[in-house]
Amino acid sequence: MTGHTLTAGPEARVRAAVAAVPDPELRVLSIGELGVLRDVTIGPGGRVVVTITPTYLGCPALEVIRSGIAAAARDAGFPDVEIVTSLSPPWTTDWLDETARAKLAATGIAPPPPAGAAGSAGAAGSAGAAGTASRTGAAFPEGAAEATGVPPRARALPLLTISPRPPYLPGCPRCGGAATEEITRAGATACRSLWRCRACGEPFEHMKGH
């Protein structure tokens, strides 16, 4: 235990202990780095209240995480622990910190797309909010109003064209190549998909963004 930890307040100490609990499905990451840990408070009676948000509804690792939190708090000297599960707002991969993204890449798992990345991995962005819009004028020959019954004012209205954003393609975590392709959406866990690098030919996992 470091000197900083020894001199930290009780809330900071229990938060640090709980934040270090490893995620059962991605053990290279802690629940703090993953963004699953949302809050830690200590009530007047000394009860520790830990708020977590699972990565997805029905996450099978949730009970293991809860047990790990209780054990970490107990080892830090806080045996009275209440664990609250919060589903609003839902967990998003935007909550991963930079340490988490670097650790994923170092272990051969391509991190999820950053916030605001164009499209979703493996699928082209849909038209609408995910696309870009442009307007082009419609040309009508002279006399078209008489021939079609379309008034001149309506002829001047521009046409709205929506171009979908290109899909997000994760870079290869092994060689850094940008030319990659998805093999299957189903990976080792529900949050991962299987990809292949066209440059080095190696398969790799990608953490799906949502």
Secondary structure in CASP SS format (residue, H / E / C, confidence):
PFRMAT SS
TARGET T0000
AUTHOR 0000-0000-0000
METHOD secondary structure of the structure
MODEL  1
M C 1.00
T C 1.00
G H 1.00
H H 1.00
T H 1.00
L H 1.00
T H 1.00
A C 1.00
G C 1.00
P H 1.00
E H 1.00
A H 1.00
R H 1.00
V H 1.00
R H 1.00
A H 1.00
A H 1.00
V H 1.00
A H 1.00
A C 1.00
V C 1.00
P E 1.00
D C 1.00
P C 1.00
E C 1.00
L C 1.00
R C 1.00
V C 1.00
L C 1.00
S E 1.00
I H 1.00
G H 1.00
E H 1.00
L H 1.00
G C 1.00
V C 1.00
L E 1.00
R E 1.00
D E 1.00
V E 1.00
T E 1.00
I E 1.00
G C 1.00
P C 1.00
G C 1.00
G C 1.00
R C 1.00
V E 1.00
V E 1.00
V E 1.00
T E 1.00
I E 1.00
T C 1.00
P C 1.00
T C 1.00
Y C 1.00
L C 1.00
G C 1.00
C C 1.00
P C 1.00
A C 1.00
L H 1.00
E H 1.00
V H 1.00
I H 1.00
R H 1.00
S H 1.00
G H 1.00
I H 1.00
A H 1.00
A H 1.00
A H 1.00
A H 1.00
R H 1.00
D H 1.00
A C 1.00
G C 1.00
F C 1.00
P C 1.00
D C 1.00
V E 1.00
E E 1.00
I E 1.00
V E 1.00
T E 1.00
S C 1.00
L C 1.00
S C 1.00
P C 1.00
P C 1.00
W C 1.00
T C 1.00
T H 1.00
D H 1.00
W H 1.00
L C 1.00
D C 1.00
E H 1.00
T H 1.00
A H 1.00
R H 1.00
A H 1.00
K H 1.00
L H 1.00
A H 1.00
A H 1.00
T C 1.00
G C 1.00
I E 1.00
A E 1.00
P C 1.00
P C 1.00
P C 1.00
P C 1.00
A C 1.00
G C 1.00
A C 1.00
A C 1.00
G C 1.00
S E 1.00
A C 1.00
G C 1.00
A E 1.00
A C 1.00
G C 1.00
S C 1.00
A C 1.00
G C 1.00
A C 1.00
A C 1.00
G E 1.00
T E 1.00
A E 1.00
S E 1.00
R E 1.00
T E 1.00
G C 1.00
A C 1.00
A C 1.00
F C 1.00
P C 1.00
E C 1.00
G C 1.00
A H 1.00
A H 1.00
E H 1.00
A H 1.00
T H 1.00
G C 1.00
V C 1.00
P C 1.00
P H 1.00
R H 1.00
A H 1.00
R H 1.00
A C 1.00
L C 1.00
P C 1.00
L E 1.00
L E 1.00
T E 1.00
I E 1.00
S E 1.00
P E 1.00
R C 1.00
P C 1.00
P C 1.00
Y C 1.00
L C 1.00
P C 1.00
G C 1.00
C C 1.00
P C 1.00
R C 1.00
C C 1.00
G C 1.00
G C 1.00
A C 1.00
A C 1.00
T E 1.00
E E 1.00
E E 1.00
I E 1.00
T E 1.00
R C 1.00
A C 1.00
G C 1.00
A C 1.00
T C 1.00
A C 1.00
C C 1.00
R E 1.00
S E 1.00
L E 1.00
W E 1.00
R E 1.00
C E 1.00
R C 1.00
A C 1.00
C C 1.00
G C 1.00
E C 1.00
P E 1.00
F E 1.00
E E 1.00
H E 1.00
M E 1.00
K C 1.00
G C 1.00
H C 1.00
END
